[in-house]
Amino acid sequence: MKKIISGIMVMISLMAIKAEKAMAGEMRYKSVNRAPDAVVSASSYRRQKFSEVLGGSILLYAPQVWNHWIPGYAVDKDNETFWASEPGESEWLELELGNRLMPSVPIKRIVINWGKNLPRGVSVVITNERKVFQPLLYIKPEQKIIEFDSPEKGRFLLLLFHPGEKNQGVSIREIEVYGPEEDAPSAPVSVRAEALGPQEIKLSWRYPEKDSRVYLFKIYRGDSAGFAIDRAHLIEETAQTEFVDKSLKPGTVYYYKIVPEGFSGIQNVSAARVSATTLPGTSYSRMPIRGVIEGFYNEPWPHTERVRLLRFIAQNSFNHYIYAPKNDPYHRQLWRESYPDDQKENFRELVDTASALGISFTYGISPGLNINYNDPAEVETLKKKLKEMFELGVRSFILCLDDIPGSDRADEKMALDQVKLVDEIHRYLKSLDKNCELFFCPTVYSFPYSYWQKKNKSFAGYLETLARIDKEVLIMWTGPSQTFSDVIDLESAMEYKKLWSRPILIWDNYPVNDVSLQKNIFLGPYLGRDLKLGEAVAGIFSNPMFLSNANRIPLFTMGRYFSVENYDPWHAYEEALRVVGKGAESPLKALADCLLNHPMFPSRTIETLPVKKQIDEFWKAYNSGNYQKELTGLKALFESYASNPEALSNLENQRLYYELKPASEKLSLYGRACLKALEYLEEKDSDKRGFLKKEARQMLKQAKKNKWKVADPGVSALYALIGAKPQNQPVLEKFVKDALKK
């Protein structure tokens, strides 16, 4: 029997911990919302509406920079964001909660915080099979809490929405899922820590197979035996029974604690701590600051994805992260206003997570849209906002004055106002804590200084005046080209080091895909950056894609750029595919090889794609009349494209699969069309040739409806204005059209 409860949720304890065990420190319990652990997918998601754009910035009035309300926003512990579907008759939201340790989870309570767009009703499904299910119950959106008398078990929680009268779609701010009262899982046994090298320690443990109460293992790390088992020492959550801790210091002892946790949140902390010392040796770092800046337009990452990405980059030689998403209204448009309480708690978690991982967390604020530099009240408002972030644990900050009104009129006067502001903020932060640091992103941020000396004396004067900023404040630069730099050379970077009398920071706009690049996915390796940049540069920050999991391939290679002296980008790329692509390495490579080109980088045209080279070789052989070998190879490649979505679905990282799925589906359509084109070339019967031509064209037509770019050099009018060169049509589309002309 199921019981439906509506109204405001009253938080209650789901279980009482036995006093003797609590005293012994064997168990810890806190009711845990498991929705953030789920792999979330949905039938659709829509773009932000004009009425949903917070703040008054004209720079956000253009639809190209508005957010999409993606499924991940429904489980990110942030009520300012939400998932919103397109209008439709069969909209749904799915949470995959089961994992390797607990394929079927016990669900006791579901809480739904609805957005503005409500369905007529909802069918609630809990099932172990996506394709075989029976709805458990039907609820109205007025009902916010569902509680079952007995837990319902399943791998998937599926909400099927029945459209309302106006059929405006559905929106959910947050969904929460809780387990039942339960006993603590058993403690892991045979816990071992073993040094694999100067920078790696392998942890392994066993777990009683008959005990099905563990949902995940939490791994805590400290630099002394008595470290606290808290969030500031939590480095990983995993459903595996081994973990390799990487990017460590040589010859250093590390202490660990493995804590199993049940679905409801109860923990068993009785397992002994273990330790290991990394082997003696050296570690190579190309530069001291190695970072990621979440500095793009369009949808910021869901909070839960930030936490996951911090853990990923910490294992791959990064040591800094900057929070500066352009579309966070409290970062930019509403910079004067305080964050809501739930977002403040998320920042606390980010700071703790970064601390546990050895990552420096930097908070960015961008007041340049409307700040009055010379109004003391405005400066005090800015200080107040930074003090709030300081009280959340932040000790590193960046003042961003890029992409602001009047950028085209930057001159010495503007620079003097900014120098005054930066120095005052720097002094203020140092008064709060002498260990605080401040970075600065200026209004003129690209091209070499020598370029501006020739092209724009006002910009050159602006840059010269920035040298007056306190030498402790490091200044950003994006590279020697307009916004996107195909190559970043030491000579250009050295100009700014000499001009500003300090090493500089690089805000590297790769692999970012915001604004008019939203349908591009850049999976190529980190290329074109001088291996000697460390002579002029204190650090590089990658500005990545809004697809947080897809970033793992290029960011992995960037980590190798930082940590391998004789860095080979293509070797790092192959290594990244193996590491990130576990479960589906071959299909991931097939897709990634079609996502290597970049419309803003002259060295990364479609001519460099492996498939383009293979097609060129085929046509050369075809025209010679001896092409069976090339035909066989091309057919095998196109067959792999045709089956790519199904093969890619085996990725261990299902969040990555869902990010790449639309591009994979387009690749599949291209692959099927190309196979028909090959059949057409071989077929002698005119009627059959006509049928094959029709089928191939129909598949191309379907592919065109999918807006994601795959082996596609297309460039928007916006980026054509800043240097992108129009190229040929998509490689696979051109192959089909060329074949059908034969």
C-alpha positions in Angstrom: 0.0 0.0 0.0 1.2 3.5 -0.9 0.6 6.6 1.1 0.7 10.0 -0.5 1.6 13.0 1.6 1.3 16.6 0.3 2.5 19.9 1.8 5.7 21.2 3.3 8.2 18.5 4.1 8.9 17.9 7.7 12.4 16.5 8.2 12.3 13.6 10.5 14.9 11.0 11.5 14.4 7.8 9.5 16.0 5.7 12.2 17.5 5.6 15.6 21.1 4.5 16.0 21.7 2.0 18.8 23.3 3.9 21.7 26.1 1.4 22.3 27.2 1.5 18.6 27.0 5.2 18.4 29.2 5.5 21.5 31.6 3.1 20.0 31.8 5.2 16.9 31.0 2.4 14.5 28.0 4.0 12.8 27.2 7.5 11.7 23.8 8.5 10.2 22.4 11.4 8.4 19.4 11.1 6.0 20.9 11.6 2.6 19.1 12.8 -0.6 20.3 10.3 -3.2 19.0 12.2 -6.3 22.4 14.1 -6.8 24.0 10.6 -7.1 21.7 9.6 -10.0 22.4 9.6 -13.7 19.7 11.9 -14.9 18.1 12.0 -18.4 15.0 13.4 -19.9 12.8 13.4 -22.9 13.8 17.0 -23.8 15.0 20.3 -22.3 14.4 23.8 -23.4 16.2 27.1 -23.7 15.7 29.8 -21.0 13.0 32.3 -21.8 13.5 36.0 -21.9 11.4 36.4 -18.8 13.7 34.0 -16.9 16.9 36.0 -17.5 17.8 37.6 -14.2 19.4 41.0 -14.1 19.4 43.9 -16.6 22.4 43.1 -18.8 21.9 43.8 -22.5 24.7 41.3 -23.0 22.3 38.6 -21.9 19.4 39.6 -24.1 20.7 37.7 -27.1 19.3 34.2 -27.1 22.7 32.7 -28.1 23.9 33.2 -24.5 20.8 32.0 -22.6 20.9 28.9 -20.6 19.2 25.6 -21.4 17.4 24.1 -18.4 19.1 20.8 -18.5 18.1 17.6 -16.6 21.1 17.9 -14.2 19.6 21.1 -12.7 16.8 19.0 -11.2 19.3 17.3 -8.8 22.0 19.9 -8.2 20.8 21.0 -4.7 20.1 24.5 -6.1 16.6 25.9 -6.3 17.6 28.8 -8.5 18.1 26.3 -11.4 15.6 23.8 -12.8 14.9 21.3 -15.5 12.3 22.4 -18.0 11.0 20.3 -20.9 9.8 21.3 -24.3 6.0 21.2 -24.8 5.1 17.7 -25.7 2.7 14.8 -25.2 5.2 12.3 -23.8 7.7 14.1 -21.6 9.6 12.2 -18.9 12.4 12.5 -16.4 14.5 9.5 -15.4 16.9 9.0 -12.4 19.1 6.0 -12.6 19.9 5.4 -9.0 21.2 1.8 -9.0 24.9 1.1 -9.3 27.4 -1.7 -9.4 27.1 -2.3 -5.6 23.4 -1.9 -5.3 21.7 -2.5 -8.7 18.2 -2.1 -7.1 17.8 0.6 -4.5 15.1 0.9 -1.8 13.1 4.1 -2.2 11.0 5.3 0.7 10.3 8.9 0.0 10.3 11.2 -3.0 10.1 15.0 -2.8 9.4 17.2 -5.8 9.8 21.0 -5.8 7.9 22.0 -8.9 8.7 24.9 -11.2 6.1 27.1 -12.9 5.2 24.8 -15.7 3.0 22.0 -14.2 1.6 18.8 -15.8 -1.9 17.6 -15.5 -0.6 14.7 -13.6 2.4 12.3 -13.1 2.7 8.6 -13.4 5.4 7.4 -11.0 7.5 4.3 -12.0 10.2 2.5 -10.0 11.6 -0.3 -12.1 14.7 -2.4 -12.8 14.1 -2.4 -16.6 13.6 0.7 -18.7 11.5 -1.1 -21.3 9.3 -3.2 -18.9 7.5 -1.3 -16.2 4.1 -0.7 -14.5 3.3 2.7 -13.0 3.0 2.5 -9.3 0.7 5.4 -8.8 -0.6 8.6 -10.4 -0.3 12.0 -8.6 -1.3 15.6 -9.1 1.4 18.3 -9.1 -0.1 19.7 -5.9 1.3 16.6 -4.2 4.9 17.4 -3.4 5.9 14.4 -1.2 5.4 10.7 -2.0 6.1 8.3 0.9 5.7 4.6 0.7 4.6 2.4 3.6 7.3 -0.1 2.5 10.3 0.8 0.3 9.8 0.3 -3.4 12.9 -1.3 -5.0 14.3 -0.6 -8.5 17.2 0.8 -10.5 15.3 3.6 -12.1 12.9 6.2 -10.9 10.8 7.4 -13.9 8.3 10.3 -13.9 5.9 10.2 -16.9 4.1 13.6 -17.3 0.6 14.0 -18.6 0.5 17.5 -20.3 -1.6 20.2 -18.9 -4.3 22.2 -20.8 -1.8 24.7 -22.3 0.9 22.1 -22.8 3.8 24.4 -21.9 6.0 21.6 -20.9 7.1 20.7 -17.3 9.6 22.2 -14.9 11.1 20.8 -11.7 13.4 22.9 -9.5 14.6 20.0 -7.4 13.7 16.3 -6.9 14.9 14.5 -3.8 15.0 10.7 -3.1 15.4 9.1 0.3 15.9 5.5 1.4 14.3 3.7 4.4 15.5 3.1 7.9 18.2 0.4 7.6 21.1 -1.3 9.4 24.6 -0.1 8.7 26.6 -2.0 6.1 29.5 -4.2 7.1 33.0 -2.8 7.3 35.4 -3.4 4.4 38.1 -5.9 5.1 41.6 -6.5 3.8 42.1 -2.7 3.3 45.5 -2.1 1.7 47.4 1.0 0.6 50.3 0.4 -1.7 52.6 3.0 -3.4 52.8 2.5 -7.2 55.3 5.2 -7.8 56.4 8.7 -6.7 53.0 10.1 -7.3 50.5 7.2 -7.0 49.0 5.1 -4.2 46.6 2.2 -4.9 43.9 1.5 -2.4 42.1 -1.8 -2.4 39.6 -3.6 -0.1 37.1 -6.4 0.0 33.5 -6.4 0.9 31.3 -9.4 2.0 29.3 -10.3 -1.1 26.4 -11.5 1.1 26.0 -8.0 2.5 23.9 -6.0 0.0 23.5 -2.9 2.2 26.4 -0.8 0.9 25.6 1.8 -1.8 29.0 3.4 -2.2 32.4 3.8 -0.5 33.7 7.1 0.6 37.4 7.6 0.6 38.9 10.1 3.1 42.6 11.2 3.0 44.7 13.1 5.5 48.3 14.0 6.2 48.3 12.6 9.7 46.9 9.5 11.4 44.3 11.4 13.3 42.6 13.4 10.5 38.9 14.1 10.8 36.4 12.0 8.8 34.7 15.0 7.3 33.9 16.7 4.0 37.2 18.5 4.0 39.0 15.2 3.7 36.7 13.4 1.3 38.5 12.8 -2.0 36.3 10.2 -3.7 33.0 8.4 -3.7 33.0 5.1 -5.6 31.1 1.9 -6.2 34.4 0.1 -7.0 36.6 -1.8 -4.5 39.8 -0.1 -5.5 41.0 3.4 -6.2 44.3 4.8 -7.5 45.2 8.2 -5.9 47.2 10.2 -8.3 49.2 13.5 -8.6 50.6 13.0 -5.1 54.0 14.3 -3.8 57.0 12.0 -4.0 58.3 10.5 -0.7 55.3 11.6 1.3 53.1 9.6 3.7 49.3 9.6 3.1 46.6 8.3 5.5 43.3 6.9 4.3 40.0 5.7 5.6 37.4 3.7 3.6 33.8 4.2 4.8 30.9 2.2 3.4 27.6 4.0 3.2 24.1 2.6 2.8 21.5 4.1 0.5 19.8 5.9 3.3 23.1 7.5 4.4 24.1 5.3 7.3 27.9 4.8 7.5 30.1 2.2 9.1 33.3 3.9 10.2 34.9 1.0 12.1 37.5 0.0 9.5 41.0 0.7 10.4 42.9 3.6 8.8 45.7 2.7 6.4 48.7 4.6 5.2 51.4 4.4 2.5 54.4 6.5 1.5 54.9 7.4 -2.2 58.2 6.3 -3.6 61.1 8.7 -3.7 61.5 10.6 -6.9 60.7 13.8 -8.6 57.6 15.3 -10.2 57.5 17.6 -13.1 55.3 20.7 -13.4 55.5 23.0 -16.4 54.2 25.8 -14.2 53.0 26.3 -10.6 49.4 27.2 -11.4 47.5 24.6 -13.4 43.8 25.3 -13.6 40.3 25.3 -14.9 38.1 28.4 -15.1 34.4 27.9 -15.4 34.2 31.2 -17.3 31.9 30.5 -20.2 28.5 31.8 -21.3 25.4 29.5 -21.5 24.5 27.0 -18.8 26.8 26.8 -15.8 27.6 23.3 -14.7 25.2 21.8 -12.2 26.7 21.9 -8.7 27.0 18.1 -8.5 29.0 18.1 -11.8 31.4 20.7 -10.4 32.2 18.4 -7.5 32.8 15.5 -9.8 35.0 17.6 -12.1 37.1 18.9 -9.2 37.8 15.2 -8.3 38.8 14.5 -11.9 41.2 17.4 -12.4 42.8 16.8 -9.0 43.8 13.3 -10.2 45.3 14.8 -13.4 47.9 17.4 -12.2 45.6 20.4 -11.8 45.7 22.5 -8.6 43.4 25.5 -9.3 39.7 26.0 -10.1 38.0 29.4 -10.7 34.3 29.8 -10.4 33.2 32.5 -12.8 30.3 31.3 -15.0 29.0 34.3 -17.0 25.4 33.2 -16.6 25.4 33.0 -12.8 23.4 36.2 -12.1 25.0 36.7 -8.7 28.5 36.6 -10.3 27.7 39.2 -12.9 24.3 40.8 -13.5 23.3 40.8 -9.8 26.8 41.0 -8.4 25.6 43.3 -5.5 23.2 40.7 -4.2 23.9 37.8 -1.8 23.6 34.2 -2.9 20.5 32.3 -1.7 21.2 30.0 1.3 21.2 26.7 -0.7 23.8 28.2 -3.0 25.9 29.3 -0.1 25.8 25.7 1.2 26.9 24.5 -2.2 29.9 26.9 -2.1 30.8 25.5 1.3 30.9 22.0 -0.2 33.0 23.2 -3.1 35.5 24.9 -0.8 35.7 21.7 1.4 36.0 19.5 -1.7 38.8 21.6 -3.2 40.6 21.6 0.2 40.4 17.8 0.5 41.8 17.5 -3.1 44.6 20.0 -2.8 42.8 22.4 -5.2 42.9 26.1 -4.7 39.2 27.3 -5.1 38.9 30.8 -6.5 35.7 32.8 -6.5 35.2 35.2 -9.5 33.1 38.3 -9.4 32.3 40.4 -12.5 30.9 43.8 -11.5 32.0 45.6 -14.7 28.5 45.8 -16.4 27.4 48.6 -14.2 29.8 49.4 -11.3 30.8 53.0 -10.7 34.6 52.8 -10.0 34.7 56.1 -8.3 31.7 55.7 -5.9 32.9 54.6 -2.5 29.5 53.0 -1.7 29.9 50.8 -4.8 33.3 49.7 -3.6 32.0 48.9 -0.1 29.2 46.8 -1.7 31.8 44.8 -3.6 33.8 44.3 -0.4 30.6 43.1 1.4 29.9 40.5 -1.3 33.5 39.3 -1.1 33.3 39.2 2.7 30.3 36.9 2.4 32.3 34.5 0.2 35.3 34.8 2.6 33.0 33.6 5.4 32.1 30.6 3.3 35.8 29.6 3.3 37.0 31.2 0.1 40.5 32.6 0.2 41.3 33.2 -3.5 39.4 35.6 -5.7 39.4 37.0 -9.2 38.0 40.4 -10.3 36.7 40.0 -13.8 36.3 43.2 -15.9 36.1 41.5 -19.3 33.3 41.8 -21.8 31.8 45.0 -20.4 30.2 48.1 -21.8 32.8 50.5 -23.1 35.4 47.8 -23.9 36.0 49.3 -27.3 37.0 52.6 -25.6 39.5 51.2 -23.1 42.3 53.6 -22.4 44.6 54.9 -19.7 41.8 56.6 -17.8 39.7 53.4 -17.6 42.9 51.5 -16.5 43.6 54.1 -13.8 40.1 53.5 -12.4 40.5 49.8 -12.5 44.0 49.9 -10.9 42.5 51.9 -8.0 39.7 49.3 -7.6 41.9 46.3 -7.9 44.5 47.6 -5.4 41.8 48.6 -2.9 40.2 45.2 -3.1 43.6 43.5 -2.8 44.4 45.4 0.4 40.9 44.6 1.8 41.3 40.9 1.2 44.8 40.9 2.8 43.2 42.6 5.9 40.8 39.7 6.2 43.6 37.1 5.9 47.1 37.6 4.8 46.9 34.4 2.8 44.2 35.7 0.6 45.1 36.1 -3.1 43.6 38.1 -5.9 43.8 37.6 -9.7 42.6 40.1 -12.3 41.1 39.7 -15.8 41.3 43.0 -17.7 39.1 44.6 -20.3 41.7 44.3 -23.0 42.7 40.6 -22.8 43.9 39.4 -26.2 46.6 39.9 -28.8 50.3 40.6 -28.1 51.1 44.0 -26.6 53.1 44.8 -29.7 50.0 44.3 -31.8 48.1 47.0 -29.9 51.1 49.4 -30.1 50.6 49.4 -33.8 46.8 49.0 -34.1 45.3 50.8 -31.1 47.3 53.3 -29.1 44.5 53.6 -26.5 44.5 49.9 -25.9 48.2 50.0 -25.6 48.0 52.8 -23.0 45.4 50.8 -21.1 47.7 47.8 -20.9 50.7 49.9 -19.9 48.8 51.4 -17.0 47.9 48.0 -15.6 51.5 47.6 -14.6 50.7 49.9 -11.6 48.6 47.1 -10.0 50.2 45.6 -6.9 52.8 43.0 -8.1 51.2 40.3 -6.0 48.1 40.4 -8.3 48.5 38.2 -11.3 46.8 39.4 -14.5 45.0 37.3 -17.2 45.6 37.2 -20.9 43.8 34.9 -23.5 46.5 34.6 -26.1 47.8 36.2 -29.3 44.6 35.9 -31.3 41.1 37.4 -30.9 39.5 35.4 -28.0 40.5 32.0 -29.5 44.2 31.3 -30.0 45.2 28.4 -32.2 48.8 28.9 -31.0 50.1 30.5 -27.8 53.7 31.4 -28.2 56.4 32.3 -25.6 57.4 35.5 -27.3 53.9 37.0 -27.0 53.5 35.9 -23.4 56.9 37.3 -22.6 55.8 40.8 -23.8 53.3 40.9 -21.0 55.6 39.5 -18.4 58.0 42.4 -19.2 55.2 45.0 -19.5 53.6 44.1 -16.1 56.8 43.1 -14.3 55.4 39.8 -13.2 54.6 36.3 -14.6 51.1 36.3 -16.2 48.1 34.0 -16.2 46.6 32.6 -19.4 42.8 32.3 -19.7 42.9 29.7 -22.5 39.6 29.5 -24.5 39.9 25.8 -25.3 37.8 23.6 -25.4 35.0 26.2 -24.6 31.9 25.9 -26.8 29.6 28.7 -25.7 27.6 31.3 -27.6 27.6 30.3 -31.3 29.7 27.2 -30.7 27.1 25.5 -28.6 26.5 22.6 -31.0 30.3 22.0 -31.3 32.0 19.4 -29.1 35.8 19.8 -29.0 37.5 16.5 -28.0 40.9 17.1 -29.5 44.1 17.2 -27.4 45.7 20.3 -25.9 47.7 21.6 -28.9 49.7 24.6 -30.0 50.9 25.8 -26.6 54.7 26.4 -26.4 56.4 23.9 -24.1 58.4 26.8 -22.6 55.5 29.0 -21.6 56.5 28.5 -17.9 59.3 31.0 -18.5 56.7 33.8 -18.8 53.6 32.3 -17.4 52.7 31.5 -13.7 49.7 29.4 -14.8 47.2 28.4 -17.4 43.4 28.1 -16.9 41.4 26.1 -19.4 38.0 27.6 -20.1 36.1 24.4 -20.9 32.8 23.3 -22.5 29.5 23.5 -20.7 29.4 19.7 -21.2 31.2 18.9 -18.0 31.9 15.2 -18.6 33.0 15.7 -22.3 35.7 18.0 -21.0 37.5 15.1 -19.5 39.2 14.1 -22.7 40.8 17.5 -23.6 41.4 18.2 -19.9 43.2 14.9 -19.4 45.6 15.8 -22.2 46.1 19.3 -20.7 47.1 17.6 -17.4 49.7 15.7 -19.4 50.9 19.0 -20.9 51.4 20.3 -17.3 53.1 17.1 -16.0 55.1 15.5 -18.8 58.2 17.3 -19.9 58.3 15.9 -23.4 54.5 16.2 -23.9 53.1 14.4 -26.9 49.5 15.6 -27.5 48.4 12.7 -29.6 49.8 10.1 -27.3 48.0 11.9 -24.5 44.8 11.9 -26.6 45.0 8.1 -27.0 45.6 7.7 -23.3 42.6 9.9 -22.5 40.3 7.8 -24.6 41.4 4.7 -22.7 41.0 6.3 -19.3 37.8 8.3 -20.0 36.3 5.8 -22.4 36.2 2.7 -20.1 33.6 0.3 -21.4 33.4 1.8 -24.8 36.8 3.0 -25.9 36.5 2.1 -29.6 33.1 3.8 -30.2 34.3 6.8 -28.2 37.4 7.1 -30.4 35.3 6.8 -33.5 33.1 9.7 -32.4 36.0 11.7 -30.9 38.0 11.4 -34.2 35.1 13.3 -35.9 35.2 16.0 -33.2 38.8 17.1 -33.5 38.4 20.1 -35.8 37.8 23.7 -34.6 36.4 26.5 -36.7 38.5 29.1 -35.0 41.8 27.2 -35.3 43.5 27.2 -38.7 45.6 24.2 -37.7 42.4 22.1 -37.0 40.4 22.2 -40.2 38.4 19.2 -41.4 41.3 18.4 -43.6 43.1 17.0 -40.5 40.3 14.6 -39.5 41.2 10.9 -39.9 37.9 10.2 -41.8 38.6 13.0 -44.3 42.0 11.5 -45.0 40.5 8.0 -45.4 37.8 9.3 -47.7 40.4 11.1 -49.8 42.4 7.9 -50.1 39.3 6.0 -51.1 38.4 8.4 -54.0 42.0 8.3 -55.2 41.9 4.5 -55.4 38.3 4.5 -56.8 39.4 6.8 -59.6 42.3 4.4 -60.4 39.9 1.5 -60.6 41.6 -0.5 -57.9 39.8 0.3 -54.7 38.6 -2.9 -53.0 41.0 -2.6 -50.1 40.0 1.1 -49.4 36.3 0.1 -49.9 36.6 -2.6 -47.2 38.2 -0.2 -44.8 35.7 2.6 -45.4 32.8 0.2 -45.1 34.1 -1.0 -41.7 34.4 2.6 -40.5 30.9 3.6 -41.7 29.5 0.5 -40.0 31.1 1.5 -36.7 29.5 5.0 -37.2 26.1 3.4 -37.9 26.2 1.4 -34.6 27.9 4.1 -32.5 25.0 5.1 -30.2 24.4 1.5 -29.1 28.1 0.8 -28.6 28.7 4.1 -26.9 25.9 3.4 -24.4 28.3 0.9 -22.7 30.4 3.7 -21.3 31.0 3.3 -17.6 30.5 7.1 -17.3 26.8 7.3 -18.3 26.8 11.0 -17.8 29.4 11.3 -20.6 27.2 9.0 -22.8 24.2 11.3 -22.4 26.3 14.4 -23.2 27.6 12.8 -26.4 24.4 10.9 -27.4 23.0 13.6 -29.8 26.3 13.9 -31.7 26.6 10.1 -31.7 23.1 9.8 -33.1 24.0 12.2 -35.9 27.2 10.2 -36.6 25.0 7.1 -36.9 22.7 8.7 -39.5 25.8 9.8 -41.4 27.2 6.3 -41.2 24.0 4.7 -42.5 23.8 7.2 -45.3 27.5 6.6 -46.2 26.8 2.8 -46.3 24.0 3.4 -48.7 26.3 5.5 -50.8 28.9 2.7 -51.0 26.2 0.3 -52.0 25.1 2.8 -54.7 28.7 2.9 -56.1 28.8 -0.9 -56.3 25.2 -1.5 -57.6 24.7 -2.0 -61.4 20.9 -2.2 -61.5 19.5 1.3 -62.2 16.3 0.7 -60.2 18.2 -0.4 -57.2 20.6 2.5 -57.6 17.6 4.9 -57.6 16.2 3.3 -54.4 19.6 3.5 -52.7 20.0 7.2 -53.7 16.6 8.0 -52.2 17.4 6.2 -48.9 20.8 8.0 -48.6 19.2 11.4 -49.2 16.5 10.7 -46.7 19.1 9.9 -44.1 21.0 13.1 -44.8 17.8 15.0 -44.4 17.3 13.4 -41.0 20.9 14.2 -40.1 20.4 17.9 -41.0 17.6 18.1 -38.3 20.2 17.2 -35.7 22.0 20.5 -35.1 25.1 19.1 -33.4 28.2 19.3 -35.6 30.0 16.1 -36.5 33.0 16.3 -38.9 31.5 19.7 -39.7 33.5 22.9 -40.4 30.4 25.2 -40.3 30.9 28.5 -38.6 28.4 31.1 -37.4 28.3 34.6 -38.8 29.3 35.9 -35.4 32.6 34.0 -35.3 33.2 34.8 -39.0 33.5 38.4 -37.9 36.4 37.6 -35.6 38.4 35.5 -37.9 36.8 32.1 -38.6 37.2 31.1 -42.2 34.2 29.5 -44.0 35.2 25.9 -45.0 33.6 23.1 -47.0 30.4 21.2 -46.1 30.4 18.4 -43.5 32.8 15.7 -44.5 30.3 12.8 -44.4 27.6 14.7 -46.1 29.9 15.7 -48.9 31.0 12.1 -49.3 27.4 10.9 -49.8 26.6 13.7 -52.2 29.8 13.1 -54.2 29.1 9.4 -54.4 25.5 9.9 -55.5 26.8 11.9 -58.5 28.7 8.9 -59.9 
